Amino acid sequence: MRRVASLARDLARRELASLPAPPSFARGAAAARARRGSWNDATLDDSSAWSAPAAGDDESSTRHHLGLSSHEDPTPVTPWVRQVISGDQLLRSARYNKGMAFTDDERDKLRLRGLLPPAKFTQATQVKRVMKNVRALDSLVAKHLHLVGLQERNENLFFRVLIEHADELMPVMYSRDSVGRVCAKFSEVFNRPRGLYVSHLDRGRVYGILKNWPETKVKLVVVTDGERAMGMGDLGVQGMGVAAAKTNLYTSLGGVHPSETLAVCVDVGTNNKTLLNDPLYIGTKTERITGEVYDDLMDEFIAAVKRRFGERTVVQFEDFSNRNGKRLLDRYVSSATAFNDDIHGVAASTLAGIIAAESKTGKSASEHTYLIAGAGETGTGIGDMIAEYIATTSEPKSTVVEARRKIFFVDSKGLVTRDRAEKEPDLALHKLPYAHDGVADASTVLDAIRAVKPTALIGVRRHRRALKEGALAGKSEDGKELPSTHRVFNQDVLRTMGELNDAPLIFALSRHEGISECTAAEAYAATGGRCVFAARVNTPPFVPPPGCGSNGGKTITLQPSTSAYVFPGFAMGLILADASRVRAPLFIAAAEAVAAAVTEEELSQGAVYPRVSRMREVAASVAANVAAACYDSGLATTTAKEQAPTYEKLLETAKKRRYDPSYRSYM
């Protein structure tokens, strides 16, 4: 047997020696390090030697605007740390595969000749081909699965497509109608892992599981337990689809390298009876663990992440239940660099819209009176963010407690008041800071508006069951209770807001159309075109009727209120500053950056958010502002001798550092 093994090794050595290795590989690792510094195949170094775009070249200008290489096929040499034995291996590597973009020289030297059709395409041509195929599909789910398949074959091309067509593909790659529906049948469509799975049966060995992940320089972990996946309820381990989709946005919009992101599903069971009885379900078939056992598993996970990837690894909690979302944040606020996008991201994006709308409403954030319909942890997270901002920026200065007096909530039982807090022993703790006295009881949104007289009305509920039947919808004109699926902001609600205010701020922020509080057209019509409106769902351009004042007959083009304006750049800012912890001023900095990015043209069209196509540009500004806030707050990693970099320097660094999916030359 030893002789056979020896002969096999000799044969393998002769085989490798006969391979026509490319010149750059033959020069070895030492030469590569001399040219590029320390290298590993998880980090692709951006080159500064790209050709400048030709004058009048629209396609080159677009690539430059998106922060991409301005050269069709970049020429700098990119070495590998491992030896590629066959072209077949290269084609099967999503990280390095270029498909039909391999040149003649690459096909010859890398033994690809014959493994590909003879034609050669540039990456730009490949992008057009992908988009033609995507547009030919008739459903968001089919388009999503098609693009995920591309990601598993050709990572660079996948992200190039996402970057160049962000506005068109955002509903495909991150919406309830695409990702949510894919998660609902995730067990059926699962074909290869796109992250790590940690089960409650793995207690005591979580660190070992994290070591199985091949990338060692992870900077950002998106973790979910799938209990509230895209507002579709408890999907158990199938919620992994949301975490994986999130990491794609951190890369395509925020610029975090794919190798630096990791999606994790902590499988703690599911209470979804359909899944428990499904023979194809890919998770553990047990009911959800709770209490101390759950907390111990999460403690072990957070400790393992910090041990494996570093103390300052950013952890983003995704789609945890109301019961656990805020509680876990409070648990790790002083021991990890952690945030929850469902709470912090939504709140910061809402605040950004309020700040951007100042020129349209004629009121600063501190001059508004707010009524928020929906008092879950997402809703109170919005209230907390607004109160922090008012306390920070108002003149004269006020405290957070004083700022909260301007913010009121309506839950399933009506207006949250001091009287209710004293009578209801089960009123949730997170509502207590907003249980004000001196205000009359109100059972519906309309009654609450008449009692509070708000200038800003914000609706946010996570699912159909968030508000009990009739509690917020009120009664119809014939006195009958309206079903819970009725618009929460009905015509009476909207008209009353228009009667009380010259330019009412109305944000309908529930996640999908089925539970959206109202439409933009309804709000404009009921307020005579005087409202400033934003919605979580996509709103097609529309023309208000002639009775809508200066907006009558004018095309209104709104942009969605989404946390995608915040979280990609926010995480990059934490990474740039190597932040030790996450605090409220960082989210305020993110909100201010988003608001500052809204142009006069966008405001004139009715929007209070930038165009979706500009999200990558906005993310760089958010990253710089967040990193600057980290230095100002003492949360950045620095030494006594180091001077805090300027915003301009941080913006330059954010743009230089962000991932560029342009192909590298292997010659």
Secondary structure, DSSP 8 states (H G I E B T S, - for coil): -HHHHHHHHHHHHHHHHHS---HHHHTHHHHHHHHHSS--TT-----S------TT-HHHHHHHHTT--SSSS---B---SS----HHHHHT-TTT--GGG--HHHHHHTT-TTTS-S----HHHHHHHHHHHHHT--SHHHHHHHHHHHHHH-HHHHHHHHHHTHHHHHHHHSSIIIIIHHHHTHHHH--S-SSEEEEGGGTT-HHHHHHTSS-S---EEEEE-STTGGGS---GGGGHHHHHHHHHHHHHTT---GGGEEEEEEE-----HHHHT-TT--S--S----HHHHHHHHHHHHHHHHHHH-TT-EEEEES--HHHHHHHHHHHTTTSEEEEIIIIIHHHHHHHHHHHTHHHHS--GGG--EEEE--SHHHHHHHHHHHHHHHHH-SS---HHHHHTTEEEEETTEE-BHHHHHH-TT--GGGGGG-BSSS---SSHHHHHHHH--SEEEE--SSGGGS-TTTTT-B-TTS-B--TTS-SS-HHHHHHHHHH-SS-EEEE--SSGGG-S--HHHHHHHTTT--EEEESS----B---TTSGGGTTS-B------GGGTHHHHHHHHHHHT-S---HHHHHHHHHHHHHT--HHHHHTT-SS--GGGHHHHHHHHHHHHHHHHHHHT-S---TT-----HHHHHHHHHHHS------B--
